[in-house]
Amino acid sequence: MRRLGKRGFTLVEIMIVVAIIILLAAIAIPNLLRARLNANEAASIAALRTLSSANESFRAAQTSPTYPSALTDLSGANPAYIDTVLGSGTKNGYVFTYARTNANQYTCTAAPATANVTGIRTFFVNETGVIRQDSASGAPIQ
């Protein structure tokens, strides 16, 4: 004979399942945030490489070789040397600061938009094409 009663889960069973879900989330969320931070940093390094190449291409295309005066010169050219997102100065949680010091020199710095959230390190490139880094704490870039 079949027992006629309520079917379902007890409170203890539901609490155990919730505890397991919380435990898994506590393990997974920090790893997810770290992966996003690493992806932002890798994307900013790639963007600096793109900027370095775009600057050299722009300079070579000029009658009197000179670097562009702003990022918008690279994104506004026809055809564009860089995309408009990077030309705006912000991409993937990083803020790109570009400055031409003279016709033969420029600097470009990529700093996290929010330190320790969108990135930890600050990156730098100039006309040498060498990408340098430091911590977001403000230590000088060599």
N, C-alpha and C positions, 0 to 999 in steps of 0.2 A: 504494500500500500504506500502510496506517495504521500509525503508530508506536505500539508498545506500551510505554508508560512511565507513570510516575506523573503524575497530574494534580493541580494544586493551586497554591498561592502560594509564592513564594520568601520567604525571611526578609527580604530587602530590601524587597519589596513590602509585607509586613505591617508592617515598621518605618515605612515612609512613611505608611501609613494611620493608624497609632497616633500618629505625630507630627502629622498633620493634625487628628486628633480632639483632641489635647492643646492645639493652637494655638487651635482654635475654642472649647474650654472656657475657656481663659485669657482670651479676649475676652468671652465671654458671661457668666460667673459674676459678675464685678464689676458689670456692668450690671444683672443680675438682683437683686443685693443692694441696689444703689442704688434700683432701682424699688420694692422692698419697703420700704425706709426712707422714700421719698417717700410711699408709700401710707399708712404708719403715721402720718406727720405730717399728711397731709390728713385722715385719719380722726379724729385727735385734735382738729383744728380744728373739724371738723363736730360732734364730741361736745361741745365747749365751746359751740358755737352752740346745740345742743340743750339743754344745761344752762342756758344763759342764758334761753332761751325757757321752759323748764320752771320755773325759779325765778320768773319773772314771772307765769306762769299760777298757780303755787302761791300766790304772794303775793296775787294778785287774788281767789282763791277763799276767802281767810281773812276772817273777820268783822272782826278787827282785823288789817289788812295787816301781814304779817311774812314774812320769808324762812324757808325750812326750816332746821332746825338741823343736818341731816346729809343726805348723799346718799341714805341709806336711807329718809328721809321721802319723797323723790321716787319711789323705786322701789317702796316698800311701800304707796303710796296706792292707793285703788281708785276709778277706774282709775289705773294708774300713769302718772306723767309721763315717766319714763325707763325703759329696760329694766333688768333685774336685773344684767346684766353691767356696765353703766356704774355702776349703783348700788353694786356691790361695790368700785369705785374703781380697777379695772384693766381696760383695754380696748386691744386692738391695739398692745401693746408700750408703752403709756403708763400712768403711775400718776396718778390724779386725786386731788388734795387739796382738799377743800372746807372752808371755815370761814365761819360767820356771825359777823360782828363785832358787830352789833347788829340790831335788828328791821328796819332799813332798809338794811343793808349786808352784803355777802358777798364772798368771794374764792374763786376756783377756779383751781388751777394744774395743768397737765398737763405732767409731766416724763417723759422716756424711762426705761423700766424699766432698760435697760442703755444708758448713753450711748455714742453712735457705733455702736451695733448696731441698736437698735430705733428710734432717732431721734437727731437732732442738736440740735434746738431745743426750748426749753421755752416753753409758751404759758400765758397768763393771761387771765382775764376777771373782771370784777366787775359791780356793779349797773348800770354805764353800758352794758354790752353790747359794749364795744369789746374785741376780742381783740388782745392784745399778745404779742410774742415776744422771745426772746433766745437766745443760744447756750447749750448745755448746760454751758459752762464755769463758770457761776455768776455771770455779769454781771447786775447788777440789772435788773429789768423796770421800765420807765418808764411 
